Each structure stands twice: as C-alpha cells, then as structure tokens.
C-alpha cells in the first residue's frame, strides 16, 4: 500500500470535488491510503470527508481588497491570481506546501488545478501526476497560449505577462535550493498527466498531439433523480443562486406544462417553498448524474465541465448560462457542436418560456447531442477512474 496525496488549490464548486472523489475511491479500492489537501474544507467534508477520506487545508492565495483581478489572457494570468504575482507570498505558500509534503510523506502526489503545489513539488523527490480538464492542464508550449481567442493577444504581450512570474517562481525555487526553470510552463513537466476531457470540449481547441483521457466526474454521487411527473417533457435545471437568470427561469418554468427537476446548490428554503409544485421539484442537494439522462429532454446549466460532459454523453441538449471564463469556453464548444445555446447575459425582458419551448421543439440540438453520445458510446466513467488510478500507481 502506498500513501498518495491529492492537492486541489484553484477552482470552486463540486466539479473538482467530484473528480477527486471518484479518483480517490479508485485509488483506495486498489489498497492505497489517500489524503487530500483541499481549497475548501467545508465543501470537501460533505463529499470527501463523508466518504471517509482525511482532509487538510491547502495553502491558498488570499487576495486583499484592492482592485479586482484583471481577467486572464492566458494561464499565466491564472498563476498571477494564484500567488505568482507576489514573490513573498509565493515563497510562503511554497514552503507551506513543502511542509505538507514532509508531514504526509506521500509516495505520489496528484495535482488538480494546484499550480503553487506543482512549483513546490519540483524538488520533493516524489512522482507527480497532473489530472484535470483542459482549462487546468494547458497545452505544452513556449508560452501559455491565449485563452480568449476572440481577443487579440500577441506573443510579445503574452511573454511580457509571463516574464515577472517566471522571475518570481525562479527566485522561490532558488531560495528553496531547487533548480530554476527556463519557461513558466515547466511546472507541468511531471511524470504523468491525464487530460480529462474530450477533444470536442477542450478549453483549448486545436491542441496538438493531445492524449485525451475523457472526463472524470462523480457519476454516482448524490440523490436519485425524482421527476415529479412521467407524462410531460422533462427539463433539468442545475444553476446556483448567484445566477442572475435563475429566478426568471423558475418563474418561466412555473408557467409551462413541463416536468422540472431543479438543483440549486446553496438554495435557501424560501426558494424551494416559492417554486416547488406538483410539476417542479427543487432541491439544494446534488443528484446522481448516472441516472439523470434517461428521459431528460433538456438541461439548463452553467456549463460546468463534468456536468456538461455527463449530459452530452446522455444525449441531452443544453441551454448554458456560463458564469466564468472556464464555463464560457465549454459553452462555446457546445454551441459549436450545435448541441446547445449560450445565454451570456440575464436579460430581464427575455421570454425564457419561449426559449425553453423553442429548444424542446427544435430537433437539431437534440440530434447533435445524440451524435456526441454515439461518438463516445464506449466511454465508461467508472473504467476511466480505474485507468487513471492505475496510471498513478504505476509511478510508485
């Protein structure tokens, strides 16, 4: 049996926790002791802690109350927000990660969107494995590529962003007695990588020579879906309370004859009482994605990668309300497939009831979603988790 540390540093919501859960279970089933250092302990306790895993608080960069962060043009901007833009803080974070490595004494480390932990582990002498979707596993290149292809970004501008971050990273490495890097992307030069997405959903379209492992998500975590009625169109809603369109959507669904299953994580009881009816079921608890697709006619979500992949694998067309860049890039890919539409801004005067009916009546998005499902008909989430766990174990 080996001890394996899983590090999660950036990102929010259940997507990262779901991926860590299924990978952790697969590793544990193979006899390994798995410890998690996580960004959000409270959220992790309900998913990982309740599954019997030990949890530690990950060292994370705490931004002050100054100007809001500049939207990143490349992954270098993500690194800047994660602490690479503050040399002293970056050193403190790296030293804290090294102390976690020392205390846990792992035989392998798995990184899920954990770029400071990756920097700190360069001299840990422990096999490193990066696991994540396209957003958290950027392409190998001399410079991190432009993340916003609709906006111009020259190589000179990208290099100008990276230069001070590379200097800061190298200063930290030298302070810790570790060899410096020639390029910032070397933090991803590790012993093993799993790019957990499909080519059609990759946040970096046109990635060269990529080995797509397929998505890793919690397909069997949560409650059993309970559709209110059987004799109606079935609409699934998975949006958070901060989505500006949520209230308007639920109001619209209340005027329609469709059967609705609405998951609103963090929803107040007042929201459930206001909208629940014989046709609409509202819950703050997650549901099993493995059982959702059967009979579902349309899904309205914020374009989280794992949920989007699961719904497309079930052949469900999508209306997407992305809240962040990562979700917007996934939503663009779905729209390019023809399997869904993007709602970029909540418009108070928009007729959401008409939008829902139009999507249910339009055969094209459903057809393209089914085509996606057929292309990946041999994909099994459980087998995927097992394959990645085996790859991690092979490094030990």
N, C-alpha and C positions, 0 to 999 in steps of 0.2 A: 504494500500500500504506500502511496506517495501523498504528500501534502501539497495541495495546489491552491494558490492564492489567485482570486479573481478581483481585478481592480476596475472600478467604474467611477469616473471623475466628472464627465460632462453630460449634458442632456437631462431631460425630465420625463415624467410620466411613466406609464407602465411598459413602454416598448423595451427599454434597457433591462428592466427587472424581469420581464417575461423571457427575454433571451438568456439572461443569466440563470434563471430558474431551470429552464429545460437543459441547459448545458451542465449546470451543477448537479442535477439529478442523474444525468447520463454518466458523469464522472463518478458520482457516489455509487451508482449501480455497478461500476467496474472496480469498486473497492477502495477508491481514493478518498482522502479527507480534504474537504473543500471549505475554504474560508473566504469570506467576501469583505473587501474594503469598498464601501459604497458612498455615493454622494449624498443620498437622502436616507438616513437611518429609519425615520418614521415610516416612509413608504416601503422600504425594504423589509421591515419587520412583518408587515402584513402579507408579503409574498414569499420572501426567502426565510425570514425568521420563523414563520409559521410552518415552514417545510422542514424545520429542524437544522438549518444552517447557522453557523456562527457568523456574527457581523461585527465589523469595525467601521469607524468613521473614516472616510477617505479625506486626506488633506485637500482642501479646495480653495481657490482664489476667491476672496470676498471683496467685491468692488465697493468703493466708497460712494459718497453721494454726489460726486461730481457730474460732469457731462455724461449723457447716455453714451454707450459704446457706439463707435462708428460701424455700420453694417459691413461685415467682412467681404472683401473682394475675392479672397482665396482662403485656403485653410490656414495660412499664416495669420489672418485676422482672428480665426478661432483660437490659435495659440496665444495671440496677444491678450484676448479676453480671459484666457485660462491662467494667466500669470506670467507668460513670457515677456510681457511688456514692462515688468517691474523686476529688475535684477535682484534686488534684495529679497523680495517676496518669493521669487522663483527659487532662490537658494534655500529659503526656509521650507518651502513646500517639498523640494527635492530631498532635503535632509530628513523631513518627516516621513516621506515615503521610504527612504533607506532604513529608517528605524523600524517601520512596519515590516519591511523585508527581513530585518535582523530578528525581530521578535517572533514572527511567524515561521521563519526558516523553511520556505517552500522549496520543493524540488522543481516546480514550474510556476510561471506566472502568466495568467490570461488577462489581456487588456481589452476592455470595452470602452472606447472613447476616453482614454486616460493618457493624454499626451505628456503631462508632467511626470507621471509614474513611469512612462516609457523612457524619458530622459534620465530619471534617477536610476533606472534598472540597467543602464548601459554597462556598468561595472559590477553588477550584482553577482555575476558568475552563475546565473540561473537561466535555463532555457525560457525564452519569451515567445508568447503566441498572441497575435493580434486577431481579434474576432469582432466583426461589425458589418454594418451595411455600407453602401457606397459613400455615404456622407462622412463617416468616421474612419474610413480607410481610403484616403485619397490616392490617386494614381502616382506611381513612381516616375519622377521627372526631375529635371534640373531645378525647376521651380514648381511650387504648387500651382496648378492651373486655375484660371478664372472660374469662380463658382457661379457667376451671373452672366451667362453668355449673351444676354440681351443688352448688356452694358459693355462699353469698350474698356479693355484693360491691357496695356502694352506690357511686354516682358520687362521693360525698364521700370514701370510702375510697380509691377509685382516684385521685382528684385529689390526695389527701394523699401518696400514693406518688410521683406524678409531680412535684410541686412542687419538692422539693430537687434532683431530677435535671435538671429544666429549668434551675434556677438554676445548677447546675454546668456544664451544656452551654453556657449563655449566657456564663458567666464565661470559659470556654475560648475561645468564639468572639470575644468582645470582646478577650481577651488576644492573639489571633491577628489582630486587626484586621478581623473579619468581623461582619456584621450579626447581631443576636440573633434568636431565634425567639419567637413568641407561644405556641406549643404544642410539645410534645415530638415529636409525630408529623410535624412539618415536616421531619425528617431524611429522610423518604420522599418529599418533594416533589421529584422528579427529572424528567429529560427523557424517560425511558422506563421502563416496568415490564412484566415478563412474570410473571403469576401462574401458575406451572407446576403446576397440579393440575386435577382435575375437580371440579365442584360437589359431587358425592357424597362426595368425600374431603377437602374443605376443612376445615382445623382450626377454622375459624370458620363453623359452619353459619348460614345466613341472611344471609350477607354481601350487602349491597345493591349493585346496579349493578356487579357484578364482570365483568371480561372474562377468562374462563378460557382460558388458552392450552393447557392439557393438560400432563401430567407430562413432565419432561425427565430421562432416566436413561440409563445406559450399557447399552443393549440388546445390544451386540455385543462387550462386553469380557469376557474370561475364557476358560476352557477349554470345550470342547464337552461337554455333559452325556453321561455314560456310565452308563446304567441297567444294573444287574447282570443282571437277567433280563427277558424280554419277557412271559412268561406269568404275570403277577401284577399286583395293584394297585400303583400307583406312588405313593410318598409322598416328598415333597421336604421336607427339613429345612434351615433356614438360621437358626442360632442361634449366639451367641457363648459362649465358655467360662464367662463370668460369669453366664449364665442359670441360675438355681438349679434349673430343671426339666430341664436338658439330660441329665444322667446318667440320671434316671428315665425320660425319654423314650427314650433309646437302649437302656436295659435293656428297656423295653416292646416296642420295635420288634424286638429280638432274639428275642422270644417269638412274633412274628407271622409269617405266611407272605408278607407283602408285600415288594415290592422297594423299597429305600430308597436315596435319594441324599442324603447328609448333608454340608452345607458348614458348617464350624466355623472361621471365621477366627481365626487365632492359636492353633489347637489344638496341643497338644503331641503328639509322635509316639506317646507312650504311649496317648493316647486313640484314635488311629487303630488301633493294634495291638489294643487291647482290644475294639473294637466291629466292626471290619471282618470281613466274612464273604462267602460267595458271594452273599448276598442284600442285603448292606449295604455301600455304598461310602462311605467317609469321607475328606474332603479339607479342607485349610485354604485352598485356592485358590478364587477366585471362578469362576463358570461363566457362560456366555452366557445371559442371560435370554431372548433372542430364540428360542432353541432349547429352552427348558425346558418350556413349556406343553404342547406336543404329547404327549398320552398321560399327562399328570400328573393323578392323581386327587385328591390332597390335598396341601396345603402347611402346614408348621408353621414360622412365622417370628415375629420380634419386632415386626412391624408397621412396619418402615421404609417411608417413603412410596413411594420408587421401586420397591422390590421388590413391595410390596403392589399398586401400580398395574399393574405388569407381569403379575403372576399373575392379577389380576382380568380384565385385557384378554385373557388366555388362557382365561378361564372356569374358573379353578381355585378351589375353596372353600378356606377358610383356618381354621386354629387359631392364635390370636395370643397371644404372650407379651410384651406391652409392658414395657420396662424404664424408660422415661422418659415424661414428660408428652406430648411430641411424638408418640411412638408410641402412647400410650394414646388420644389424640384420634383418630388414624387408626383404631385398633382399634374404637372406639365407632362410627365411621361404617360400618365393615364389618359390625359386628353389627346396626346399624340397617337395613342393606340386606338382612339375612338371609343374607349370603354367607359368614358365618363366626362363630366364637365367640371370646370373650376368656377367657384364663386369667390372672387378676390376681395370684394368689399360687401359688408352688410348694408343693403340699401333699404331704408325704412319704407319706401313706396313700392318695393318689389312684390310682385304677386307670386309668393312661394308656393301657393297651392297649385297655380297653373304650371310652375316649373316642375313640381313633383309629378303631376298628371302627364305632362309632356314627356318626361323621362320614362314613365311607365308605358306610355303609348308608342314610343319610338323603339322600333326593333333593332336599330343599328347598335346602340351601346351594349345591349344585352348580347347581341351576336358577337361583337368583338370581345366582350368579357368571356364568353364561352370559348371563343377561339384561343384566348390566352390559357384558359383552363385545359383545353385539349393539348396545347403545345407542351404543357408541363404536367400532363396526366400521370406520369410515373413518379412525381415528386411526393415523398412521404416525410412530413415534419419529424416524426419520431426517428426514422432512419437517418435523417440529416443530423440530428443532435448526436446520435451514436457515432456517426462517422467523424464528426468534429472532435468528440471526446477521445476517440481512438487516436486521432492525429496529435492531440495534446499529449496523450500518454506515451506516444512513440518518441517524444522528445526527452523523456526522463531516463 
